[in-house]
């Protein structure tokens, strides 16, 4: 009986661990250059649009650096979609050479 309980506990821990590993594997972070932002209000508008997008976990946008650092679920979103969201705010998501 103790052996069955031990086997069950070990199995449960393995299932939970594998679930956490696969869930975290779906999270990506990307930095996208954004042209046209001049102030905090500009970067706030871009951040608000990104954060309202399903699959975006976090977005830090800086008008000083001219970039958006976005943490997102790559099973729900693509980098192309993130660029479309940024472009939809009136600013330009810059395609980096080599992408």
C-alpha positions in Angstrom: 0.0 0.0 0.0 2.8 2.4 0.9 4.5 1.6 -2.4 1.3 2.6 -4.4 1.1 5.9 -2.5 4.7 6.6 -3.2 4.3 5.8 -6.9 1.3 8.0 -7.1 3.0 10.9 -5.4 6.1 10.6 -7.6 3.8 10.5 -10.7 1.9 13.5 -9.6 5.1 15.5 -9.1 6.4 14.5 -12.5 3.1 15.5 -14.2 3.1 18.9 -12.5 6.8 19.5 -13.3 6.3 18.7 -16.9 3.3 20.9 -17.1 5.2 23.9 -15.7 8.1 23.3 -18.0 5.9 23.2 -21.1 4.0 26.3 -19.9 7.2 28.3 -19.4 8.6 27.2 -22.7 5.8 29.1 -24.5 6.9 32.4 -23.1 9.2 34.5 -25.2 10.7 38.0 -24.9 11.3 40.2 -27.9 12.7 43.7 -28.3 11.2 45.7 -31.1 12.5 49.1 -32.2 9.8 51.7 -32.5 10.1 54.9 -34.5 8.1 58.1 -33.9 7.7 58.0 -30.1 8.7 61.4 -28.6 7.4 61.3 -25.0 6.0 59.2 -22.2 2.4 59.6 -23.6 3.6 58.1 -26.8 5.2 55.1 -25.2 2.2 54.8 -22.9 -0.1 54.4 -25.9 2.0 51.7 -27.4 2.3 49.8 -24.0 -1.5 50.1 -23.5 -2.2 48.6 -26.9 0.3 45.8 -26.4 -0.9 44.9 -22.9 -4.5 44.8 -24.2 -3.5 42.1 -26.8 -4.3 38.6 -25.8 -1.1 36.6 -25.1 1.0 39.6 -24.0 2.2 39.0 -20.5 4.1 42.3 -20.1 5.3 45.2 -22.2 7.8 47.8 -21.3 8.0 50.6 -23.8 10.6 53.4 -23.7 10.4 56.6 -25.9 13.9 57.4 -24.8 15.3 54.1 -26.1 12.9 53.9 -28.9 12.0 50.3 -28.2 9.4 48.0 -26.8 10.4 44.9 -24.7 7.5 42.5 -24.9 7.1 39.2 -22.9 4.4 37.1 -24.7 3.0 33.6 -25.2 4.3 32.4 -28.5 1.5 29.8 -28.8 -1.0 32.7 -28.9 1.0 35.4 -30.7 3.7 35.9 -33.3 6.3 38.7 -33.5 4.5 39.8 -36.7 1.3 40.3 -34.8 3.1 42.3 -32.2 4.5 44.6 -34.9 1.0 45.0 -36.4 -0.3 46.1 -33.0 2.5 48.7 -32.6 1.9 49.9 -36.2 -1.8 50.2 -35.4 -1.0 52.8 -32.7 0.4 55.2 -35.4 4.1 54.5 -34.6 6.4 52.3 -36.7 7.7 48.9 -35.6 11.1 48.8 -37.4 12.1 45.6 -39.1 15.7 44.7 -38.1 17.9 43.6 -41.0 18.2 39.8 -40.9 14.6 39.3 -39.7 
